[in-house]
Amino acid sequence: MESLAGCQLGISIYPTFSYNASGGGGIASATQSVEHPSRVDIVFDPKAVSIPDVTYSTAKVGGVPLLPMFRIRVQPESLQVILTSQHREHAVSLRST
């Protein structure tokens, strides 16, 4: 996986950020569900996932850059994606500290 620019990021009660996540990425394993043949579960190794920090140079709120002293480090504990080809849907679950 490679993370890209033009992302949005929601953190708790804060407004959604415009977020340039380019430069990050990770390695995953994919398995097809036995119970649901149209579903693929993708699981990333959190130790091998890199997500750029949320800073004044990577994030904006309402088109305004964050204050320079503001920084959030994203350290994934788990990252999973579920792809469903039948409905062309996907669900992403990221848990981090």
C-alpha angles and dihedrals in degrees: 000000000000121000117224143202119263096055130141125219129197119198120186112290096345122108117266113274127220099231134193102207096169115140097041131101147134149203123261143180122226129206131181114234114247092205094046111032093190091058127088121191115208118193123187125207101241091211090059096046120099120191119179118244119260104246141144089276096049105036141048132184114208089348093304120114117241119258111277093244092055114099132158118190113207111214109175120219091180138357122188134168127195116200120194112190095186093063096023089235134137134191124202123199119190122175117183144156 
